[in-house]
Amino acid sequence: MVSRPTPERARIMHFTHIDNLPNILATGRLLADSAVGAQLRTDVGAVGIKASRRERPVTCPPGGFVADYVPFYFAPRSPMMYRISCEHRDGKAGCYPGGDDPLVYLVSSVDRVQGAGLRWVASDGNCAAGVTAFTGNVDDLGKLVDWPLMRATYWNNVPEDPDRIRRRMAELLVHREFPVNLITGYVVRTDARKAQLGHVLRSAGIIDAYVDVRQHWYYGYQRGEVRE
């Protein structure tokens, strides 16, 4: 049997468009949405959701609003990435058009955040939802986050459990900023993106980064595609 990391050592992941990485690496940190400014060249977030996160209070210290934190998921193939891929497939007007292929996962872990002394909170689901709960206590992670659902391939709501989508969007939120030296690796969808990312990293003076291709972390819908 393969052992799994405990919640205190769980993997966390933030994804961003590859266009944003040069500025992130030059700055040396990921910045919260409330402070990101010109660091974000290509914004893949939904305008309405980002607005709600600027108004959604965090109910435990260090407080503030959700937009004051750098967000990390506990699992790949999030509902947010699904929306991005579907909007690309459907050519939805007024949305980021590029799909999930250009997105890069920046991977770290709970224990690295703890070890660096960063202030953080975790949520049990979608931070824009009013019923979502928060904690800043690492000992609460085991029961706060639905870990079996984090490991599941499918997270859609079902009649016997209509809250699965919200819970799959559980987050670790790092207050204000996240230093890039805490990143343990990068994940991309294709070998072509790996080559592109390698060039970006080398241009930033990073030559020993771990970069992996994991198509199963993506949806990869193409424009106008129909799948059975």
Secondary structure by P-SEA (a helix, b strand, c coil): ccccccccbbbbbbbbcccaaaaaaaacccccccccccccccccccaaaaaaaaaccccccccccccccbbbbcccccaaaaaaaaaaaacccccccccccccccccccaaaaaaacccccccccccccccbbbbcccccccccccccccccccccccccccaaaaaaacccccccccccccccccccccaaaaaaaaaaaaaacccbbbbbbbcccccccccccccc
